[in-house]
Amino acid sequence: MTAPSPAEKLKSGLARREKLLVVNIDYSNASLVEFLARNGADVIFIDCEQGDTGIETIPDLVRAAHIAGTPVLVRLFSSEAGVIERYLFRGVDGIVIPRLETADQVREVVETMKYCFPTDYRDKSLVIQIETLSAARNLPAILKIDGVDAFFIGPVDLAKSMGHGGDFREIEVAREIDRLILDIAKAERSAGMLVTDATIRDLAAKGVNFLYLHTNDFLKIGCTMFVEAKSGERDSGPA
């Protein structure tokens, strides 16, 4: 039996709501991508909205991830058809679209993907971000759209749109996030959120399976562990 392709692994994993560690690479380095892909990252996330990765670099990063059989998502800076088309043809397994607020906007993105890949558009995954109060209010209609594979909640931007300056720990925002996760889970769709080592278990228990974090978090956790171990050895050593 032929092993599933990275694109198929991503598509089926999201459809089955598998718990996936989705790692933003933070640095445009193919060796780093391959290392992450071989050491726990279920999905490589290339950030072309907030990151510095240029489009000409993406094919090499994709090849590095695919060596390990790991799929790649790229977050775009725009939902314009020309931008979607240009990035989809770089070999990525799916795209993440920010700043969508209505069902009609989401449908336009789905139609663009169909245009780019008329016979096999379903091989590509589509993740949309829910990051404003308007998008949150329109979620019931958005959840009914065929062709969306995951709904990635942006807590900082959501908090900002609710008048809390990006502080998603505010009780009103936290309740809204919990409601969104519950609604996505009830619809049997994949829910995504930013996680840390302190929140990942709780969010996974609530129904989040698209577990998004940064390479920098991996580094910080590892550095902290080794610094603490070094200090412990020094404390427990001979006087």
C-alpha positions as CSV (number, residue, x, y, z in Angstrom):
1,M,0.0,0.0,0.0
2,T,1.3,3.4,-1.0
3,A,2.0,5.7,2.0
4,P,-0.2,8.8,2.1
5,S,1.3,12.0,0.8
6,P,1.9,14.9,3.2
7,A,-1.1,16.7,1.7
8,E,-3.3,13.6,2.3
9,K,-2.0,13.3,5.9
10,L,-2.9,16.9,6.6
11,K,-6.3,16.7,5.0
12,S,-7.3,13.4,6.7
13,G,-5.8,14.5,10.1
14,L,-7.9,17.6,10.1
15,A,-11.0,15.7,9.0
16,R,-10.6,13.2,11.8
17,R,-9.7,16.0,14.3
18,E,-6.4,14.5,15.2
19,K,-4.3,16.4,17.7
20,L,-1.7,18.1,15.5
21,L,1.3,20.1,16.7
22,V,1.5,22.9,14.1
23,V,4.8,24.6,14.5
24,N,5.5,28.1,13.1
25,I,9.2,27.8,12.0
26,D,10.1,31.5,12.9
27,Y,13.3,31.2,10.9
28,S,13.4,30.6,7.1
29,N,15.9,27.7,7.2
30,A,15.4,24.4,5.5
31,S,17.7,22.4,7.9
32,L,15.6,23.7,10.8
33,V,12.4,22.7,9.0
34,E,13.7,19.2,8.4
35,F,14.8,18.9,12.1
36,L,11.4,20.0,13.4
37,A,9.6,17.7,10.9
38,R,11.6,14.8,12.3
39,N,11.2,15.7,15.9
40,G,7.6,16.2,16.8
41,A,6.1,18.8,14.4
42,D,3.0,17.3,12.8
43,V,2.6,20.3,10.5
44,I,5.1,22.9,9.4
45,F,3.7,26.5,9.4
46,I,5.3,29.1,7.2
47,D,4.3,32.6,8.1
48,C,4.1,35.0,5.2
49,E,1.8,37.3,7.0
50,Q,3.9,38.3,10.0
51,G,7.1,36.4,9.2
52,D,10.0,37.3,6.9
53,T,9.9,34.3,4.5
54,G,10.0,35.3,0.9
55,I,8.0,33.4,-1.7
56,E,11.2,32.2,-3.5
57,T,12.3,30.4,-0.3
58,I,9.1,28.4,0.1
59,P,9.8,25.5,-2.3
60,D,13.0,24.6,-0.5
61,L,11.3,24.7,2.9
62,V,8.5,22.5,1.5
63,R,11.0,20.0,0.2
64,A,12.8,19.9,3.6
65,A,9.5,19.1,5.4
66,H,8.4,16.6,2.7
67,I,11.6,14.6,3.2
68,A,10.3,13.7,6.6
69,G,6.7,13.2,5.2
70,T,5.5,16.3,7.1
71,P,2.9,18.6,5.5
72,V,3.3,22.3,5.1
73,L,0.8,25.2,5.6
74,V,1.6,28.8,4.6
75,R,-0.2,31.7,6.1
76,L,-0.9,34.4,3.5
77,F,-0.9,38.2,4.0
78,S,-4.0,38.6,1.7
79,S,-7.1,36.7,0.6
80,E,-6.8,38.2,-2.9
81,A,-7.1,35.5,-5.7
82,G,-3.8,36.4,-7.2
83,V,-2.0,36.0,-3.9
84,I,-3.7,32.6,-3.2
85,E,-2.9,31.3,-6.6
86,R,0.8,32.4,-6.5
87,Y,1.4,30.7,-3.1
88,L,-0.6,27.5,-3.7
89,F,1.6,26.8,-6.7
90,R,4.8,26.7,-4.6
91,G,4.1,23.1,-3.5
92,V,2.5,23.8,-0.2
93,D,-0.2,21.4,1.2
94,G,-2.6,24.1,2.3
95,I,-3.0,27.8,3.1
96,V,-4.1,29.8,6.2
97,I,-6.1,32.9,5.5
98,P,-6.4,35.7,8.0
99,R,-8.8,38.6,8.4
100,L,-11.9,36.9,6.9
101,E,-15.2,38.0,8.6
102,T,-18.1,36.8,6.5
103,A,-19.3,33.6,4.9
104,D,-19.2,35.2,1.5
105,Q,-15.5,36.0,1.9
106,V,-14.8,32.4,2.9
107,R,-16.7,31.1,-0.1
108,E,-14.6,33.4,-2.4
109,V,-11.5,31.7,-1.1
110,V,-12.9,28.2,-1.6
111,E,-13.8,29.2,-5.2
112,T,-10.3,30.5,-5.8
113,M,-8.8,27.2,-4.7
114,K,-11.2,25.3,-7.0
115,Y,-10.0,27.6,-9.8
116,C,-6.4,26.9,-9.1
117,F,-6.8,23.1,-8.8
118,P,-10.1,22.3,-10.7
119,T,-9.6,18.5,-10.6
120,D,-7.9,18.1,-7.2
121,Y,-8.5,21.2,-5.1
122,R,-9.7,18.9,-2.3
123,D,-6.1,17.7,-1.9
124,K,-5.2,21.2,-0.5
125,S,-6.2,22.2,3.0
126,L,-7.8,25.5,3.8
127,V,-7.5,27.0,7.3
128,I,-9.3,30.2,8.1
129,Q,-8.7,32.5,11.0
130,I,-11.5,33.6,13.4
131,E,-9.9,36.7,14.9
132,T,-12.6,39.4,15.1
133,L,-15.9,39.7,16.9
134,S,-17.6,40.1,13.5
135,A,-16.1,36.7,12.4
136,A,-17.1,35.1,15.7
137,R,-20.7,36.3,15.2
138,N,-20.7,34.9,11.6
139,L,-19.2,31.6,12.6
140,P,-22.5,29.6,12.4
141,A,-22.8,30.5,8.7
142,I,-19.1,30.0,8.1
143,L,-19.1,26.5,9.7
144,K,-21.7,25.4,7.0
145,I,-19.3,26.1,4.1
146,D,-17.8,23.0,2.5
147,G,-14.1,23.2,1.7
148,V,-12.8,24.6,5.0
149,D,-10.6,22.2,6.9
150,A,-9.9,24.1,10.2
151,F,-10.9,27.2,12.1
152,F,-8.0,28.9,13.7
153,I,-9.0,31.3,16.5
154,G,-6.7,34.3,16.9
155,P,-7.0,35.3,20.5
156,V,-4.9,38.5,20.5
157,D,-6.8,40.1,17.6
158,L,-10.1,38.8,18.9
159,A,-9.4,40.5,22.2
160,K,-8.4,43.7,20.4
161,S,-11.7,43.7,18.4
162,M,-13.6,43.3,21.7
163,G,-12.0,46.4,23.2
164,H,-9.5,44.7,25.4
165,G,-6.3,45.8,23.7
166,G,-5.1,42.3,22.8
167,D,-5.4,40.8,26.3
168,F,-7.2,37.5,25.7
169,R,-7.0,36.6,29.4
170,E,-9.9,39.1,30.1
171,I,-12.8,37.0,31.3
172,E,-15.1,38.3,28.5
173,V,-12.6,37.3,25.8
174,A,-11.8,33.9,27.5
175,R,-15.5,33.1,27.5
176,E,-15.9,34.0,23.9
177,I,-12.9,31.8,23.0
178,D,-14.4,28.9,24.9
179,R,-17.7,29.4,23.1
180,L,-16.0,29.4,19.7
181,I,-14.1,26.2,20.5
182,L,-17.3,24.5,21.7
183,D,-19.2,25.6,18.6
184,I,-16.5,24.3,16.3
185,A,-16.2,21.1,18.2
186,K,-20.0,20.6,18.1
187,A,-19.9,21.0,14.3
188,E,-17.2,18.2,14.3
189,R,-14.7,20.5,12.7
190,S,-11.1,21.2,13.6
191,A,-10.5,24.0,16.0
192,G,-7.1,25.8,16.2
193,M,-5.5,27.9,18.9
194,L,-2.2,29.3,20.0
195,V,-0.9,27.0,22.8
196,T,1.9,27.1,25.4
197,D,3.3,24.3,27.6
198,A,1.1,25.7,30.3
199,T,-2.2,25.7,28.2
200,I,-1.9,22.8,25.7
201,R,-3.5,20.2,27.9
202,D,-6.4,22.3,28.9
203,L,-7.1,23.5,25.3
204,A,-6.8,20.0,23.9
205,A,-9.3,18.8,26.6
206,K,-11.7,21.6,25.4
207,G,-11.6,20.4,21.8
208,V,-8.7,22.2,20.2
209,N,-6.8,19.8,17.9
210,F,-4.9,22.3,15.7
211,L,-2.3,23.1,18.4
212,Y,-0.3,26.0,17.2
213,L,3.0,27.2,18.6
214,H,6.3,28.7,17.7
215,T,9.8,27.3,17.3
216,N,10.9,30.0,19.7
217,D,8.7,28.4,22.3
218,F,10.4,25.1,21.8
219,L,13.8,26.8,22.2
220,K,12.7,28.7,25.3
221,I,11.3,25.5,27.0
222,G,14.5,23.6,26.1
223,C,16.8,26.4,27.3
224,T,14.9,26.8,30.5
225,M,15.1,23.0,31.2
226,F,18.8,22.9,30.6
227,V,19.5,26.0,32.7
228,E,17.5,24.6,35.5
229,A,19.3,21.3,35.2
230,K,22.6,23.1,35.3
231,S,21.6,25.0,38.4
232,G,20.4,21.9,40.1
233,E,23.7,20.1,39.4
234,R,25.6,23.0,40.8
235,D,23.4,23.2,43.9
236,S,23.6,19.5,44.5
237,G,27.3,19.1,43.9
238,P,30.1,19.0,46.5
239,A,30.7,22.2,48.5
